[in-house]
Amino acid sequence: MDDTIHAHLARHLSMMGLPLTDGLVDILKENFSAEEAKIALLLPAVNIPLTPVTPEELARETGMDLEHIAKNLETLANRRLIFKGLSQNKEKGYALHQAGFGFPQSFFWDGKNTPFALKMTKLVMKYFNRKVTLEAFGGKSTKAYRYIPVHQSLKPEVQAVFPHDMMDTVLDNAERFAVAHCPCRVQAGLMDRACEHPLEVCLKFDDMAAYLIDQGLGREITREEAGKIVKGAAEAGLVHFVDNAAGKIKHNCNCCGCSCWNVGMIRRRKIPRDELMAVYFVRETDPDLCVGCGACLDICPVAAITLEDGAARVDQNWCIGCGVCALKCDFDALKISYRKDQGQVPQDFETLHTTIRKERDPVS
């Protein structure tokens, strides 16, 4: 690792969970000038994503010129390299992009096919190898993300007990909505590996939605439009993916096994399911009702279903409980059940990321 200002910024980002490698430094060198990297280093490596601080706060803490700090931060925000939003005092502030919250998604949310997007795709794919992906998103006890089963796959009694495991509840708890392009499938398309799944299905809520709208990375939609996108994604065999929290969820991705960093890794058996994601549900098959038609095999995003003795058999070690198979079963031969070996979903977004930070660095 070199000792340039970009390497120092990479070490700073690693405090928020982005693994420190030469690949991360290469991405930073491609996007930040030396002075911009110096200014970005002023932003705190906080445990909770999307936590802005104001230029005035940074100037007071560092003694640096306020105008210089403010000008550089605004430039970085306009180039979509840092987050811009409102501080706790409702003043304009800035925060570093964190894994899954702008890094590396801000390069691809707008869905544009440009030489720069292709260059970033190659750098991002080089950086996010299996080891880095596991270190950034998995491995620890509390996972940053979880899957939510499609609405039709959960029986009414389950919905009553686990309302936070329904996309309707996620949408009802949000006030502002934006939709962007799936960064994973955008990158796959840039590398001539595009699948047939829909692209504009990446939903953001509240302050994250405001950021995407303001920066032209996504477009504003209504709650009703968001509901239609969720329904269409499920029908297309996509997996609902959200923050691993019961409340204050910031985003919902709808992922495929072809291209997406999480479902794809599991489908290809690169990272064990429970090391990467919080999976609270699994599928169970009723052998008396299953006729072995095979419809669920084709749609399973993680290839966890086989036919044995004329009935569907589910590999419980790889099933992610997404429930998309339920939409294809005409015989009501399956149910999505809560795993008895799982704890409770963290209370809210702040609790989730505070817990993750403590697990990653117990002395912090």
Secondary structure as the mmCIF struct_conf table of DSSP 4:
data_model
#
loop_
_struct_conf.conf_type_id
_struct_conf.id
_struct_conf.beg_label_comp_id
_struct_conf.beg_label_asym_id
_struct_conf.beg_label_seq_id
_struct_conf.end_label_comp_id
_struct_conf.end_label_asym_id
_struct_conf.end_label_seq_id
BEND BEND1 THR A 4 THR A 4
HELX_RH_AL_P HELX_RH_AL_P1 ILE A 5 SER A 14
TURN_TY1_P TURN_TY1_P1 MET A 15 GLY A 17
HELX_RH_AL_P HELX_RH_AL_P2 ASP A 22 ASN A 31
HELX_RH_AL_P HELX_RH_AL_P3 ALA A 34 ALA A 40
TURN_TY1_P TURN_TY1_P2 LEU A 41 LEU A 42
BEND BEND2 LEU A 43 LEU A 43
BEND BEND3 ASN A 47 LEU A 50
STRN STRN1 VAL A 53 VAL A 53
HELX_RH_AL_P HELX_RH_AL_P4 PRO A 55 THR A 62
HELX_RH_AL_P HELX_RH_AL_P5 LEU A 66 ASN A 78
TURN_TY1_P TURN_TY1_P3 ARG A 79 ARG A 80
BEND BEND4 LEU A 81 LEU A 81
STRN STRN2 ILE A 82 LEU A 86
TURN_TY1_P TURN_TY1_P4 GLN A 88 ASN A 89
BEND BEND5 LYS A 90 LYS A 90
STRN STRN3 LYS A 92 LEU A 96
STRN STRN4 GLN A 98 ALA A 99
TURN_TY1_P TURN_TY1_P5 GLY A 100 GLY A 100
STRN STRN5 PHE A 101 PHE A 101
STRN STRN6 GLY A 102 PHE A 103
TURN_TY1_P TURN_TY1_P6 PRO A 104 PRO A 104
HELX_RH_3T_P HELX_RH_3T_P1 GLN A 105 PHE A 107
TURN_TY1_P TURN_TY1_P7 PHE A 108 ASP A 110
HELX_RH_AL_P HELX_RH_AL_P6 PRO A 115 TYR A 127
BEND BEND6 PHE A 128 PHE A 128
HELX_RH_AL_P HELX_RH_AL_P7 ARG A 130 PHE A 137
BEND BEND7 GLY A 138 THR A 142
BEND BEND8 ALA A 144 ALA A 144
STRN STRN7 TYR A 145 ILE A 148
HELX_RH_3T_P HELX_RH_3T_P2 HIS A 151 SER A 153
BEND BEND9 LEU A 154 LEU A 154
HELX_RH_AL_P HELX_RH_AL_P8 PRO A 156 VAL A 161
HELX_RH_3T_P HELX_RH_3T_P3 PRO A 163 ASP A 165
BEND BEND10 MET A 166 MET A 166
HELX_RH_AL_P HELX_RH_AL_P9 MET A 167 ASP A 172
TURN_TY1_P TURN_TY1_P8 ASN A 173 ASN A 173
BEND BEND11 GLU A 175 GLU A 175
STRN STRN8 PHE A 177 ALA A 180
HELX_RH_AL_P HELX_RH_AL_P10 PRO A 183 LEU A 190
TURN_TY1_P TURN_TY1_P9 MET A 191 ASP A 192
BEND BEND12 GLU A 196 HIS A 197
BEND BEND13 LEU A 199 LEU A 199
STRN STRN9 CYS A 202 PHE A 205
HELX_RH_AL_P HELX_RH_AL_P11 ASP A 206 ASP A 214
TURN_TY1_P TURN_TY1_P10 GLN A 215 GLY A 216
BEND BEND14 LEU A 217 GLY A 218
STRN STRN10 ARG A 219 ILE A 221
HELX_RH_AL_P HELX_RH_AL_P12 ARG A 223 GLU A 235
TURN_TY1_P TURN_TY1_P11 ALA A 236 GLY A 237
HELX_LH_PP_P HELX_LH_PP_P1 LEU A 238 LEU A 238
STRN STRN11 VAL A 239 ASP A 243
BEND BEND15 ASN A 244 ALA A 246
STRN STRN12 GLY A 247 GLY A 247
BEND BEND16 LYS A 248 LYS A 248
STRN STRN13 HIS A 251 CYS A 255
TURN_TY1_P TURN_TY1_P12 GLY A 257 SER A 259
TURN_TY1_P TURN_TY1_P13 TRP A 261 ASN A 262
HELX_RH_AL_P HELX_RH_AL_P13 VAL A 263 ARG A 267
TURN_TY1_P TURN_TY1_P14 ARG A 268 ARG A 269
BEND BEND17 LYS A 270 ILE A 271
HELX_RH_AL_P HELX_RH_AL_P14 ARG A 273 LEU A 276
BEND BEND18 MET A 277 MET A 277
STRN STRN14 ALA A 278 ALA A 278
STRN STRN15 PHE A 281 THR A 285
TURN_TY1_P TURN_TY1_P15 PRO A 287 LEU A 289
HELX_RH_AL_P HELX_RH_AL_P15 ALA A 295 ILE A 299
TURN_TY1_P TURN_TY1_P16 PRO A 301 VAL A 302
STRN STRN16 ILE A 305 GLU A 308
TURN_TY1_P TURN_TY1_P17 ASP A 309 GLY A 310
STRN STRN17 ALA A 311 VAL A 314
TURN_TY1_P TURN_TY1_P18 GLN A 316 TRP A 318
HELX_RH_3T_P HELX_RH_3T_P4 VAL A 324 LYS A 328
BEND BEND19 ASP A 330 PHE A 331
STRN STRN18 LEU A 334 TYR A 338
TURN_TY1_P TURN_TY1_P19 LYS A 340 ASP A 341
HELX_LH_PP_P HELX_LH_PP_P2 GLN A 344 PRO A 346
BEND BEND20 GLN A 347 GLN A 347
STRN STRN19 ASP A 348 ASP A 348
HELX_RH_AL_P HELX_RH_AL_P16 PHE A 349 ARG A 360
TURN_TY1_P TURN_TY1_P20 PRO A 362 VAL A 363
#
